[in-house]
């Protein structure tokens, strides 16, 4: 896994997405998320909450996206 810099609640958001994924698909979900994050911010780049939401929306299957957003949106830091 890349050495990302997690800002705000992004580490918790990342872990929540993995936990939401059915066990047989968790490793695949982790690889997909890590690749998308690395492609977006680079190895060692900073992951913002906005970037995490963007990646989740782009990589989560449409049928599961509402459930994922319902879990993640309350984690967003209030501005």
C-alpha positions in Angstrom: 0.0 0.0 0.0 1.2 3.5 -0.7 2.1 5.8 2.1 -0.7 8.2 1.9 -1.2 11.2 4.1 -4.7 11.0 5.4 -6.3 14.4 6.3 -9.5 14.9 8.2 -11.5 11.7 8.5 -10.2 10.1 5.4 -8.5 7.1 7.2 -11.8 6.3 8.9 -13.7 6.7 5.6 -11.2 4.4 3.9 -11.6 1.7 6.6 -15.4 2.1 6.5 -15.5 1.5 2.7 -13.5 -1.7 3.2 -15.8 -2.9 6.0 -18.9 -2.2 3.9 -17.5 -4.4 1.2 -18.6 -8.1 1.4 -15.8 -10.2 2.8 -15.1 -12.1 -0.4 -14.6 -8.8 -2.2 -12.6 -6.8 0.4 -9.2 -7.5 -1.0 -10.3 -6.5 -4.5 -12.0 -3.4 -3.1 -8.8 -2.5 -1.2 -6.6 -2.9 -4.3 -9.1 -0.9 -6.4 -9.2 1.9 -3.8 -5.4 2.0 -3.4 -4.9 2.1 -7.2 -7.5 4.9 -7.7 -6.0 6.9 -4.8 -2.4 6.4 -6.1 -3.5 7.4 -9.6 -5.1 10.5 -8.2 -2.7 11.7 -5.5 0.5 9.7 -6.1 2.4 7.5 -3.7 2.7 9.5 -0.5 0.2 12.1 -1.6 -2.4 13.7 0.7 -5.9 12.3 0.6 -8.5 14.9 1.4 -12.1 14.1 2.3 -13.2 15.6 -1.0 -10.7 13.4 -2.9 -11.9 10.3 -1.0 -15.5 11.0 -1.8 -14.6 11.5 -5.5 -12.8 8.2 -5.6 -15.6 6.4 -3.8 -18.1 7.8 -6.3 -16.0 6.7 -9.2 -15.1 3.2 -8.0 -18.2 2.0 -6.1 -20.7 -0.1 -8.1 -23.8 2.0 -8.7 -26.0 -0.4 -6.7 -23.9 0.1 -3.6 -23.2 3.8 -3.9 -26.2 5.1 -1.9 -25.3 2.8 1.0 -21.6 3.9 0.9 -22.6 7.6 0.7 -25.0 7.2 3.6 -22.1 5.9 5.8 -19.5 8.4 4.5 -21.3 11.7 4.3 -21.8 12.0 8.1 -18.0 11.5 8.5 -17.2 14.7 6.5 -15.7 17.4 8.5 -18.2 20.3 8.9 -16.8 23.6 7.6 
